[in-house]
Amino acid sequence: MTLELPADSPAHDLPWIITFGPLDEDDEWEPVVCGPYERPHALALAESVVADEELMAVVEPLQPHLTIDQIRGDIAAARLAAEAQAAEEDEDAEFDADEYEEFDEDDEESGPVRAEVDDEADESDEDELEEFEEDDELEEFEDDEDEDDIEPSPPPTPEEIRAGFARIAAKLAGPPGPAS
């Protein structure tokens, strides 16, 4: 998957990354992120890898934002786009009455479902529930303590970020180091 861009889009000139992940929801492994690449290289690499294996590849541009406001703007835009898509999908989803059978109240075979309930809980179940509740309360308490102690780091200045881009570019352009 990749963004479909108009030919004159400035995003073509951005660095691009590839995220490889499982195609099947039952596969559980952490996605692998590669890059940055120029867009044509990222697309070709992604196509080559997924051609040989059943994987999903997402090719997307890196957004070299210099300020927190730029990042927050992109986050807000992504949220608005997701909300708009969800609203559109809700409008498209219509109730199809033919998919559901009508309940016939006079039908003797489709009466209420009855089940026996064992009111006596097993002692081991109660013990497990108590342990779970104690652990849960402990985690909530620990989380509250952490929230009070952690202060966010001050954001880097745009100049510091540009200098970081230069260091990254030098590393990427330099001789290959030992494999990690």
N, C-alpha and C positions, 0 to 999 in steps of 0.2 A: 504494500500500500504506500502511496505517496501522494503528496499534494499535486493537484492538477493546476498548473500555473499558466497565466497568459505569457506569450513569448517575450513581452517587454517587462515582466515582473522583476523588480530589484532583488527579490529573494533568490533568483538564479545565481547571483554572485556571492551569496552567503556560504559559509561552510555548512556541510550537511553531515548528519549522523545516521547510522542504521541501527535499529533495535531489532534483534532476532529473538523470537519467543516461540513458545509452543503453539501449534496450530489447534491442537485438541485441548479442550478445557480440562480433560482428565490428566494431562501431563502437568506435573508440577515441578518447575525449575525456574530459577531466576533468569530473566531475560539478559542477553548479552548486548552491550552497547559498543559500537565501533565508530571510529571517526576521529576527527573531522575529515571530510573528503570534499572535493568539488562535486557538484550535483551529478554530472554524467558518470563520474567514477562510482559514486555511492549507488546510483541506480544499477549500473552494470554489476557491481559486486553483489548487491542484494539479489538480483535476478539469478546470478550464477549459483549462489549458495542455496536458494530455495528451489532451484531446478533439480538439485541432487537429493534434497531431503524435504520431508513434510514439515516445514517451518513457516512461521509468519515473519515477514520483514516489514518494518515501518521505516520509511526514509523521510526525514524531516530536517528542515533547516535549523541551525543553531541561531538563537537570537542573542547577539552580543550587546545586551543592554548595559548601559552605563549607570543607570540610576534605579532606585527602588520604585519610583513612580512609573518608569517604563515597564518594569516587571509587573507591577500591580495592574497597569493598563492592559497588558496582554492576558493576565489572569481574568480580569473582568470581561474582556472580550470573549475569551474561551467559555466562561460561564454563561454569558448571554447567548452565544452560539448554541451551546448544549441545551439551554432552556428553550430556545426557538425550535430546535430540532425535536425535542420532546413534545412540545406543543403541537408541532406539525404531525408527529406520529400519532398523538392522541386524536387529532381531528380525522386522520385517515382510518383509524380503527373504528369500525362500525360493528354493532351487535348483529350477529346473524342468527336469527331465531331458528332457522332450519337446522343449525348445528346441535340444538338442544331438544331433547324429547320433552314433550309436555307431561307433567305429572298427573296421573289419573287417580284421583282420590278414591274412586270406587273400586279400584283394582286391589283385590285382597292380598296379592303377592307383594305389593309395594307398600306395605304398612311400615310403621315406625321400626327402627332398628333397636333391638334390646340387647344389653350386654350386662354381665354380672360384674360388679365392682367389689374388689377385695379391700375392705376398709382398714384392715390391719396391715400396716407397713412393716416390711422386714427391718430388723434392727440394723443390719449392715447398710441399708439404704439411708436410714436416718443418720448414721455416723458419717457416711460420705457427704450427705447434705450439710451437716454441721461443719465438717472440715472445709467444704467448698465455700460456705458462707464466711467462715473465719478467714480463709485465704483471700477472698474477695474484699472483705473489709480491710485487711492488712494492705492489699494493693492500693485501694482507694486512699488510705491514709498516707502511704508512701508517695503516691502521685501528688497529693496535696502539698506535702513537704517539698517535693521537687519543684513545683510551680512557683513557690515563694522564693526559692534560692537562685533560680536561673535567670540571668539577665541576658538579653540578646546582645551579641557583639555589635559594635558600631559598624555600619556599612562602609566598605572602601569608597574612596573618592573616585570620580571618573578617571582621573589621572592615574591612580593606582591600578584601576582595572585595565586601562590601556597598556600600562607597563607589564601587567600580567599577560595580556594578549601577546605582547612582543616576546616575552620569555617562552610562552607556549609555542609560538611560531618558530622560535629559534630551536627549541627541542625537537619539534616535528621536522624541521628542515635539516637538522644536524645528522651526524652519522648514527646509525642504529646502535643502540646499547644492547647489553645482554638481555636475552629473552627472560621475561618474568613468569 
